[in-house]
Amino acid sequence: MDKKVLVAYATKRGATAEIAERIGDVLREKGLTADVLPADQVRDLTPYNGVVLGSAVYIGRWRKEAARFLKANKEELADRRVWLFSSGPTGEGDPEELMDGWRFPGGLQPVADEIEPEAIAVFHGRLDVEKINVLEKWVVNNVGAPMGDFRDWDAVETWAASIANALKEENGEQDQSFGG
């Protein structure tokens, strides 16, 4: 049985979209069919066995498009294998430590509890001084957020490979390239 996976995302400046694309690429490299779409463009979950949903994080919140997707599709998501990720913290070190243990928006936690995701990940983000407005620069300076691209592509790829492995094991397949 073909495992079709949706990788849906919400992004503000494109960094989270690039993470979603990389996840989709890894899933396809592992033999799965993966569609990568902005969350607000997904119309039907019927074709998908698994869903990966990610969002950029600003001030501890997911983008509205991802939050709406999660809430609007919670019943269908509860019937599928689901993985969630957030993209946002900049700087060196463990992204969850940089976020003081934050892993997922508190306001969406009851929905996640209903869905029971397989895993929730937090990835480093990118903050480009050329792409933010004056107000955002002021906020960034006040909170001392480091500028630059801190995304850890190895972490993203390892996480995506674990998703592929989990879906393939469900179907009795083993991926020799990822611990199978």
mmCIF file of the C-alpha atoms, coordinates in Angstrom:
data_MODEL
# 
_entry.id   MODEL 
# 
loop_
_atom_site.group_PDB 
_atom_site.id 
_atom_site.type_symbol 
_atom_site.label_atom_id 
_atom_site.label_alt_id 
_atom_site.label_comp_id 
_atom_site.label_asym_id 
_atom_site.label_entity_id 
_atom_site.label_seq_id 
_atom_site.pdbx_PDB_ins_code 
_atom_site.Cartn_x 
_atom_site.Cartn_y 
_atom_site.Cartn_z 
_atom_site.occupancy 
_atom_site.B_iso_or_equiv 
_atom_site.pdbx_formal_charge 
_atom_site.auth_seq_id 
_atom_site.auth_comp_id 
_atom_site.auth_asym_id 
_atom_site.auth_atom_id 
_atom_site.pdbx_PDB_model_num 
ATOM 1   C CA . MET A 1 1   ? 0.000   0.000  0.000  1.00 0.00 ? 1   MET A CA 1 
ATOM 2   C CA . ASP A 1 2   ? 1.385   3.376  -0.980 1.00 0.00 ? 2   ASP A CA 1 
ATOM 3   C CA . LYS A 1 3   ? 1.911   5.654  1.977  1.00 0.00 ? 3   LYS A CA 1 
ATOM 4   C CA . LYS A 1 4   ? 0.937   9.179  1.019  1.00 0.00 ? 4   LYS A CA 1 
ATOM 5   C CA . VAL A 1 5   ? 2.016   11.908 3.403  1.00 0.00 ? 5   VAL A CA 1 
ATOM 6   C CA . LEU A 1 6   ? 0.951   15.534 3.576  1.00 0.00 ? 6   LEU A CA 1 
ATOM 7   C CA . VAL A 1 7   ? 3.515   18.038 4.796  1.00 0.00 ? 7   VAL A CA 1 
ATOM 8   C CA . ALA A 1 8   ? 1.538   21.198 5.545  1.00 0.00 ? 8   ALA A CA 1 
ATOM 9   C CA . TYR A 1 9   ? 3.072   24.385 6.873  1.00 0.00 ? 9   TYR A CA 1 
ATOM 10  C CA . ALA A 1 10  ? 2.549   28.024 7.754  1.00 0.00 ? 10  ALA A CA 1 
ATOM 11  C CA . THR A 1 11  ? 5.395   30.447 7.183  1.00 0.00 ? 11  THR A CA 1 
ATOM 12  C CA . LYS A 1 12  ? 5.914   34.180 7.311  1.00 0.00 ? 12  LYS A CA 1 
ATOM 13  C CA . ARG A 1 13  ? 9.205   34.703 5.493  1.00 0.00 ? 13  ARG A CA 1 
ATOM 14  C CA . GLY A 1 14  ? 9.823   31.312 3.883  1.00 0.00 ? 14  GLY A CA 1 
ATOM 15  C CA . ALA A 1 15  ? 12.154  29.596 6.380  1.00 0.00 ? 15  ALA A CA 1 
ATOM 16  C CA . THR A 1 16  ? 9.477   27.178 7.624  1.00 0.00 ? 16  THR A CA 1 
ATOM 17  C CA . ALA A 1 17  ? 8.418   26.464 4.035  1.00 0.00 ? 17  ALA A CA 1 
ATOM 18  C CA . GLU A 1 18  ? 12.004  25.442 3.299  1.00 0.00 ? 18  GLU A CA 1 
ATOM 19  C CA . ILE A 1 19  ? 11.993  23.094 6.305  1.00 0.00 ? 19  ILE A CA 1 
ATOM 20  C CA . ALA A 1 20  ? 8.714   21.565 5.086  1.00 0.00 ? 20  ALA A CA 1 
ATOM 21  C CA . GLU A 1 21  ? 10.195  21.098 1.598  1.00 0.00 ? 21  GLU A CA 1 
ATOM 22  C CA . ARG A 1 22  ? 13.234  19.345 3.068  1.00 0.00 ? 22  ARG A CA 1 
ATOM 23  C CA . ILE A 1 23  ? 10.967  17.025 5.075  1.00 0.00 ? 23  ILE A CA 1 
ATOM 24  C CA . GLY A 1 24  ? 9.023   16.237 1.898  1.00 0.00 ? 24  GLY A CA 1 
ATOM 25  C CA . ASP A 1 25  ? 12.255  15.544 0.010  1.00 0.00 ? 25  ASP A CA 1 
ATOM 26  C CA . VAL A 1 26  ? 13.442  13.081 2.673  1.00 0.00 ? 26  VAL A CA 1 
ATOM 27  C CA . LEU A 1 27  ? 10.080  11.295 2.716  1.00 0.00 ? 27  LEU A CA 1 
ATOM 28  C CA . ARG A 1 28  ? 10.232  10.917 -1.065 1.00 0.00 ? 28  ARG A CA 1 
ATOM 29  C CA . GLU A 1 29  ? 13.858  9.708  -0.913 1.00 0.00 ? 29  GLU A CA 1 
ATOM 30  C CA . LYS A 1 30  ? 12.667  7.023  1.521  1.00 0.00 ? 30  LYS A CA 1 
ATOM 31  C CA . GLY A 1 31  ? 10.084  5.792  -0.987 1.00 0.00 ? 31  GLY A CA 1 
ATOM 32  C CA . LEU A 1 32  ? 6.960   7.591  0.193  1.00 0.00 ? 32  LEU A CA 1 
ATOM 33  C CA . THR A 1 33  ? 4.692   9.884  -1.773 1.00 0.00 ? 33  THR A CA 1 
ATOM 34  C CA . ALA A 1 34  ? 4.671   13.327 -0.178 1.00 0.00 ? 34  ALA A CA 1 
ATOM 35  C CA . ASP A 1 35  ? 2.797   16.512 -0.984 1.00 0.00 ? 35  ASP A CA 1 
ATOM 36  C CA . VAL A 1 36  ? 4.138   19.736 0.511  1.00 0.00 ? 36  VAL A CA 1 
ATOM 37  C CA . LEU A 1 37  ? 1.544   22.517 0.726  1.00 0.00 ? 37  LEU A CA 1 
ATOM 38  C CA . PRO A 1 38  ? 0.796   25.689 2.649  1.00 0.00 ? 38  PRO A CA 1 
ATOM 39  C CA . ALA A 1 39  ? -1.726  24.756 5.363  1.00 0.00 ? 39  ALA A CA 1 
ATOM 40  C CA . ASP A 1 40  ? -4.289  27.218 4.048  1.00 0.00 ? 40  ASP A CA 1 
ATOM 41  C CA . GLN A 1 41  ? -4.266  25.519 0.621  1.00 0.00 ? 41  GLN A CA 1 
ATOM 42  C CA . VAL A 1 42  ? -5.104  22.008 1.868  1.00 0.00 ? 42  VAL A CA 1 
ATOM 43  C CA . ARG A 1 43  ? -8.680  21.098 0.990  1.00 0.00 ? 43  ARG A CA 1 
ATOM 44  C CA . ASP A 1 44  ? -8.911  17.328 1.591  1.00 0.00 ? 44  ASP A CA 1 
ATOM 45  C CA . LEU A 1 45  ? -7.067  14.945 3.903  1.00 0.00 ? 45  LEU A CA 1 
ATOM 46  C CA . THR A 1 46  ? -8.665  11.808 2.455  1.00 0.00 ? 46  THR A CA 1 
ATOM 47  C CA . PRO A 1 47  ? -5.654  10.752 0.325  1.00 0.00 ? 47  PRO A CA 1 
ATOM 48  C CA . TYR A 1 48  ? -3.186  10.923 3.215  1.00 0.00 ? 48  TYR A CA 1 
ATOM 49  C CA . ASN A 1 49  ? -2.122  8.195  5.651  1.00 0.00 ? 49  ASN A CA 1 
ATOM 50  C CA . GLY A 1 50  ? 0.089   10.607 7.554  1.00 0.00 ? 50  GLY A CA 1 
ATOM 51  C CA . VAL A 1 51  ? 0.271   14.340 8.126  1.00 0.00 ? 51  VAL A CA 1 
ATOM 52  C CA . VAL A 1 52  ? 3.222   16.481 9.133  1.00 0.00 ? 52  VAL A CA 1 
ATOM 53  C CA . LEU A 1 53  ? 2.167   19.976 10.182 1.00 0.00 ? 53  LEU A CA 1 
ATOM 54  C CA . GLY A 1 54  ? 4.576   22.772 10.980 1.00 0.00 ? 54  GLY A CA 1 
ATOM 55  C CA . SER A 1 55  ? 4.507   26.435 11.711 1.00 0.00 ? 55  SER A CA 1 
ATOM 56  C CA . ALA A 1 56  ? 6.777   29.357 12.253 1.00 0.00 ? 56  ALA A CA 1 
ATOM 57  C CA . VAL A 1 57  ? 6.604   30.544 15.854 1.00 0.00 ? 57  VAL A CA 1 
ATOM 58  C CA . TYR A 1 58  ? 6.333   34.163 16.894 1.00 0.00 ? 58  TYR A CA 1 
ATOM 59  C CA . ILE A 1 59  ? 6.052   35.097 20.564 1.00 0.00 ? 59  ILE A CA 1 
ATOM 60  C CA . GLY A 1 60  ? 5.161   31.505 21.462 1.00 0.00 ? 60  GLY A CA 1 
ATOM 61  C CA . ARG A 1 61  ? 2.355   31.249 18.925 1.00 0.00 ? 61  ARG A CA 1 
ATOM 62  C CA . TRP A 1 62  ? 1.862   29.364 15.699 1.00 0.00 ? 62  TRP A CA 1 
ATOM 63  C CA . ARG A 1 63  ? 0.846   31.220 12.564 1.00 0.00 ? 63  ARG A CA 1 
ATOM 64  C CA . LYS A 1 64  ? -2.934  31.551 12.168 1.00 0.00 ? 64  LYS A CA 1 
ATOM 65  C CA . GLU A 1 65  ? -2.980  29.340 9.065  1.00 0.00 ? 65  GLU A CA 1 
ATOM 66  C CA . ALA A 1 66  ? -1.484  26.376 10.949 1.00 0.00 ? 66  ALA A CA 1 
ATOM 67  C CA . ALA A 1 67  ? -3.651  26.888 14.039 1.00 0.00 ? 67  ALA A CA 1 
ATOM 68  C CA . ARG A 1 68  ? -6.782  27.052 11.864 1.00 0.00 ? 68  ARG A CA 1 
ATOM 69  C CA . PHE A 1 69  ? -5.743  23.904 9.989  1.00 0.00 ? 69  PHE A CA 1 
ATOM 70  C CA . LEU A 1 70  ? -5.161  22.012 13.230 1.00 0.00 ? 70  LEU A CA 1 
ATOM 71  C CA . LYS A 1 71  ? -8.501  23.045 14.736 1.00 0.00 ? 71  LYS A CA 1 
ATOM 72  C CA . ALA A 1 72  ? -10.561 22.599 11.550 1.00 0.00 ? 72  ALA A CA 1 
ATOM 73  C CA . ASN A 1 73  ? -9.197  19.111 10.870 1.00 0.00 ? 73  ASN A CA 1 
ATOM 74  C CA . LYS A 1 74  ? -8.808  17.710 14.383 1.00 0.00 ? 74  LYS A CA 1 
ATOM 75  C CA . GLU A 1 75  ? -11.257 14.813 13.858 1.00 0.00 ? 75  GLU A CA 1 
ATOM 76  C CA . GLU A 1 76  ? -9.605  13.704 10.621 1.00 0.00 ? 76  GLU A CA 1 
ATOM 77  C CA . LEU A 1 77  ? -6.134  14.182 12.087 1.00 0.00 ? 77  LEU A CA 1 
ATOM 78  C CA . ALA A 1 78  ? -7.062  12.011 15.063 1.00 0.00 ? 78  ALA A CA 1 
ATOM 79  C CA . ASP A 1 79  ? -7.622  9.154  12.578 1.00 0.00 ? 79  ASP A CA 1 
ATOM 80  C CA . ARG A 1 80  ? -4.158  9.516  11.033 1.00 0.00 ? 80  ARG A CA 1 
ATOM 81  C CA . ARG A 1 81  ? -0.572  9.421  12.127 1.00 0.00 ? 81  ARG A CA 1 
ATOM 82  C CA . VAL A 1 82  ? 0.459   13.012 12.767 1.00 0.00 ? 82  VAL A CA 1 
ATOM 83  C CA . TRP A 1 83  ? 3.756   14.755 13.461 1.00 0.00 ? 83  TRP A CA 1 
ATOM 84  C CA . LEU A 1 84  ? 4.001   18.426 14.481 1.00 0.00 ? 84  LEU A CA 1 
ATOM 85  C CA . PHE A 1 85  ? 6.908   20.822 14.293 1.00 0.00 ? 85  PHE A CA 1 
ATOM 86  C CA . SER A 1 86  ? 7.651   24.420 15.130 1.00 0.00 ? 86  SER A CA 1 
ATOM 87  C CA . SER A 1 87  ? 10.352  26.614 13.648 1.00 0.00 ? 87  SER A CA 1 
ATOM 88  C CA . GLY A 1 88  ? 11.610  29.689 15.320 1.00 0.00 ? 88  GLY A CA 1 
ATOM 89  C CA . PRO A 1 89  ? 14.335  29.987 17.891 1.00 0.00 ? 89  PRO A CA 1 
ATOM 90  C CA . THR A 1 90  ? 17.574  31.503 16.693 1.00 0.00 ? 90  THR A CA 1 
ATOM 91  C CA . GLY A 1 91  ? 20.957  31.145 18.304 1.00 0.00 ? 91  GLY A CA 1 
ATOM 92  C CA . GLU A 1 92  ? 23.232  28.263 19.220 1.00 0.00 ? 92  GLU A CA 1 
ATOM 93  C CA . GLY A 1 93  ? 22.190  25.328 21.395 1.00 0.00 ? 93  GLY A CA 1 
ATOM 94  C CA . ASP A 1 94  ? 19.185  23.085 21.858 1.00 0.00 ? 94  ASP A CA 1 
ATOM 95  C CA . PRO A 1 95  ? 16.095  24.812 20.436 1.00 0.00 ? 95  PRO A CA 1 
ATOM 96  C CA . GLU A 1 96  ? 13.840  23.647 23.287 1.00 0.00 ? 96  GLU A CA 1 
ATOM 97  C CA . GLU A 1 97  ? 16.301  25.008 25.848 1.00 0.00 ? 97  GLU A CA 1 
ATOM 98  C CA . LEU A 1 98  ? 16.413  28.305 23.956 1.00 0.00 ? 98  LEU A CA 1 
ATOM 99  C CA . MET A 1 99  ? 12.606  28.353 24.256 1.00 0.00 ? 99  MET A CA 1 
ATOM 100 C CA . ASP A 1 100 ? 12.781  27.601 28.024 1.00 0.00 ? 100 ASP A CA 1 
ATOM 101 C CA . GLY A 1 101 ? 11.252  24.150 27.508 1.00 0.00 ? 101 GLY A CA 1 
ATOM 102 C CA . TRP A 1 102 ? 8.493   25.360 25.178 1.00 0.00 ? 102 TRP A CA 1 
ATOM 103 C CA . ARG A 1 103 ? 7.563   22.706 22.608 1.00 0.00 ? 103 ARG A CA 1 
ATOM 104 C CA . PHE A 1 104 ? 4.076   23.634 21.428 1.00 0.00 ? 104 PHE A CA 1 
ATOM 105 C CA . PRO A 1 105 ? 1.634   26.554 21.830 1.00 0.00 ? 105 PRO A CA 1 
ATOM 106 C CA . GLY A 1 106 ? -0.312  26.176 25.065 1.00 0.00 ? 106 GLY A CA 1 
ATOM 107 C CA . GLY A 1 107 ? -3.518  27.428 23.459 1.00 0.00 ? 107 GLY A CA 1 
ATOM 108 C CA . LEU A 1 108 ? -3.388  24.576 20.925 1.00 0.00 ? 108 LEU A CA 1 
ATOM 109 C CA . GLN A 1 109 ? -2.370  21.856 23.393 1.00 0.00 ? 109 GLN A CA 1 
ATOM 110 C CA . PRO A 1 110 ? -5.960  20.616 23.991 1.00 0.00 ? 110 PRO A CA 1 
ATOM 111 C CA . VAL A 1 111 ? -6.330  20.069 20.229 1.00 0.00 ? 111 VAL A CA 1 
ATOM 112 C CA . ALA A 1 112 ? -2.983  18.267 20.063 1.00 0.00 ? 112 ALA A CA 1 
ATOM 113 C CA . ASP A 1 113 ? -4.065  16.106 23.008 1.00 0.00 ? 113 ASP A CA 1 
ATOM 114 C CA . GLU A 1 114 ? -7.130  15.012 21.013 1.00 0.00 ? 114 GLU A CA 1 
ATOM 115 C CA . ILE A 1 115 ? -5.031  14.262 17.927 1.00 0.00 ? 115 ILE A CA 1 
ATOM 116 C CA . GLU A 1 116 ? -2.271  12.473 19.864 1.00 0.00 ? 116 GLU A CA 1 
ATOM 117 C CA . PRO A 1 117 ? 0.654   13.272 17.550 1.00 0.00 ? 117 PRO A CA 1 
ATOM 118 C CA . GLU A 1 118 ? 3.459   10.746 17.161 1.00 0.00 ? 118 GLU A CA 1 
ATOM 119 C CA . ALA A 1 119 ? 6.039   13.441 17.938 1.00 0.00 ? 119 ALA A CA 1 
ATOM 120 C CA . ILE A 1 120 ? 6.441   17.172 18.348 1.00 0.00 ? 120 ILE A CA 1 
ATOM 121 C CA . ALA A 1 121 ? 9.698   18.802 17.286 1.00 0.00 ? 121 ALA A CA 1 
ATOM 122 C CA . VAL A 1 122 ? 11.148  22.282 17.605 1.00 0.00 ? 122 VAL A CA 1 
ATOM 123 C CA . PHE A 1 123 ? 13.682  23.347 14.985 1.00 0.00 ? 123 PHE A CA 1 
ATOM 124 C CA . HIS A 1 124 ? 15.933  26.365 14.844 1.00 0.00 ? 124 HIS A CA 1 
ATOM 125 C CA . GLY A 1 125 ? 14.757  29.127 12.562 1.00 0.00 ? 125 GLY A CA 1 
ATOM 126 C CA . ARG A 1 126 ? 16.110  31.931 10.447 1.00 0.00 ? 126 ARG A CA 1 
ATOM 127 C CA . LEU A 1 127 ? 15.940  35.641 11.201 1.00 0.00 ? 127 LEU A CA 1 
ATOM 128 C CA . ASP A 1 128 ? 17.043  37.819 8.306  1.00 0.00 ? 128 ASP A CA 1 
ATOM 129 C CA . VAL A 1 129 ? 17.518  41.519 9.105  1.00 0.00 ? 129 VAL A CA 1 
ATOM 130 C CA . GLU A 1 130 ? 16.843  42.347 5.439  1.00 0.00 ? 130 GLU A CA 1 
ATOM 131 C CA . LYS A 1 131 ? 13.371  40.767 5.588  1.00 0.00 ? 131 LYS A CA 1 
ATOM 132 C CA . ILE A 1 132 ? 11.932  42.238 8.776  1.00 0.00 ? 132 ILE A CA 1 
ATOM 133 C CA . ASN A 1 133 ? 10.168  45.558 9.223  1.00 0.00 ? 133 ASN A CA 1 
ATOM 134 C CA . VAL A 1 134 ? 11.051  48.369 11.626 1.00 0.00 ? 134 VAL A CA 1 
ATOM 135 C CA . LEU A 1 135 ? 8.710   47.169 14.391 1.00 0.00 ? 135 LEU A CA 1 
ATOM 136 C CA . GLU A 1 136 ? 10.068  43.617 14.136 1.00 0.00 ? 136 GLU A CA 1 
ATOM 137 C CA . LYS A 1 137 ? 13.640  44.965 14.304 1.00 0.00 ? 137 LYS A CA 1 
ATOM 138 C CA . TRP A 1 138 ? 12.732  46.849 17.464 1.00 0.00 ? 138 TRP A CA 1 
ATOM 139 C CA . VAL A 1 139 ? 11.260  43.689 19.052 1.00 0.00 ? 139 VAL A CA 1 
ATOM 140 C CA . VAL A 1 140 ? 14.262  41.575 17.979 1.00 0.00 ? 140 VAL A CA 1 
ATOM 141 C CA . ASN A 1 141 ? 16.677  44.110 19.467 1.00 0.00 ? 141 ASN A CA 1 
ATOM 142 C CA . ASN A 1 142 ? 14.711  44.296 22.732 1.00 0.00 ? 142 ASN A CA 1 
ATOM 143 C CA . VAL A 1 143 ? 14.605  40.524 23.235 1.00 0.00 ? 143 VAL A CA 1 
ATOM 144 C CA . GLY A 1 144 ? 18.163  40.054 22.011 1.00 0.00 ? 144 GLY A CA 1 
ATOM 145 C CA . ALA A 1 145 ? 17.298  37.435 19.387 1.00 0.00 ? 145 ALA A CA 1 
ATOM 146 C CA . PRO A 1 146 ? 20.341  36.528 17.297 1.00 0.00 ? 146 PRO A CA 1 
ATOM 147 C CA . MET A 1 147 ? 20.106  37.262 13.577 1.00 0.00 ? 147 MET A CA 1 
ATOM 148 C CA . GLY A 1 148 ? 21.007  34.657 10.993 1.00 0.00 ? 148 GLY A CA 1 
ATOM 149 C CA . ASP A 1 149 ? 20.088  31.223 9.701  1.00 0.00 ? 149 ASP A CA 1 
ATOM 150 C CA . PHE A 1 150 ? 20.324  28.706 12.535 1.00 0.00 ? 150 PHE A CA 1 
ATOM 151 C CA . ARG A 1 151 ? 18.356  25.859 10.939 1.00 0.00 ? 151 ARG A CA 1 
ATOM 152 C CA . ASP A 1 152 ? 19.921  22.469 11.640 1.00 0.00 ? 152 ASP A CA 1 
ATOM 153 C CA . TRP A 1 153 ? 19.359  20.527 8.426  1.00 0.00 ? 153 TRP A CA 1 
ATOM 154 C CA . ASP A 1 154 ? 20.762  17.316 9.907  1.00 0.00 ? 154 ASP A CA 1 
ATOM 155 C CA . ALA A 1 155 ? 18.168  17.454 12.698 1.00 0.00 ? 155 ALA A CA 1 
ATOM 156 C CA . VAL A 1 156 ? 15.372  18.105 10.188 1.00 0.00 ? 156 VAL A CA 1 
ATOM 157 C CA . GLU A 1 157 ? 16.493  15.254 7.937  1.00 0.00 ? 157 GLU A CA 1 
ATOM 158 C CA . THR A 1 158 ? 16.899  12.801 10.830 1.00 0.00 ? 158 THR A CA 1 
ATOM 159 C CA . TRP A 1 159 ? 13.416  13.639 12.100 1.00 0.00 ? 159 TRP A CA 1 
ATOM 160 C CA . ALA A 1 160 ? 11.909  13.267 8.615  1.00 0.00 ? 160 ALA A CA 1 
ATOM 161 C CA . ALA A 1 161 ? 13.672  9.916  8.163  1.00 0.00 ? 161 ALA A CA 1 
ATOM 162 C CA . SER A 1 162 ? 12.182  8.718  11.461 1.00 0.00 ? 162 SER A CA 1 
ATOM 163 C CA . ILE A 1 163 ? 8.717   9.597  10.133 1.00 0.00 ? 163 ILE A CA 1 
ATOM 164 C CA . ALA A 1 164 ? 9.362   7.640  6.935  1.00 0.00 ? 164 ALA A CA 1 
ATOM 165 C CA . ASN A 1 165 ? 10.663  4.721  8.960  1.00 0.00 ? 165 ASN A CA 1 
ATOM 166 C CA . ALA A 1 166 ? 7.586   4.704  11.218 1.00 0.00 ? 166 ALA A CA 1 
ATOM 167 C CA . LEU A 1 167 ? 5.199   4.747  8.257  1.00 0.00 ? 167 LEU A CA 1 
ATOM 168 C CA . LYS A 1 168 ? 7.104   2.051  6.398  1.00 0.00 ? 168 LYS A CA 1 
ATOM 169 C CA . GLU A 1 169 ? 7.269   -0.203 9.489  1.00 0.00 ? 169 GLU A CA 1 
ATOM 170 C CA . GLU A 1 170 ? 3.493   0.123  9.772  1.00 0.00 ? 170 GLU A CA 1 
ATOM 171 C CA . ASN A 1 171 ? 3.340   -1.446 6.317  1.00 0.00 ? 171 ASN A CA 1 
ATOM 172 C CA . GLY A 1 172 ? 5.873   -4.167 7.146  1.00 0.00 ? 172 GLY A CA 1 
ATOM 173 C CA . GLU A 1 173 ? 8.691   -2.494 5.213  1.00 0.00 ? 173 GLU A CA 1 
ATOM 174 C CA . GLN A 1 174 ? 12.121  -1.812 6.612  1.00 0.00 ? 174 GLN A CA 1 
ATOM 175 C CA . ASP A 1 175 ? 14.448  0.974  5.617  1.00 0.00 ? 175 ASP A CA 1 
ATOM 176 C CA . GLN A 1 176 ? 18.008  -0.307 5.853  1.00 0.00 ? 176 GLN A CA 1 
ATOM 177 C CA . SER A 1 177 ? 19.381  3.247  5.645  1.00 0.00 ? 177 SER A CA 1 
ATOM 178 C CA . PHE A 1 178 ? 17.702  4.336  8.884  1.00 0.00 ? 178 PHE A CA 1 
ATOM 179 C CA . GLY A 1 179 ? 18.143  1.775  11.569 1.00 0.00 ? 179 GLY A CA 1 
ATOM 180 C CA . GLY A 1 180 ? 15.645  -0.671 10.064 1.00 0.00 ? 180 GLY A CA 1 
# 
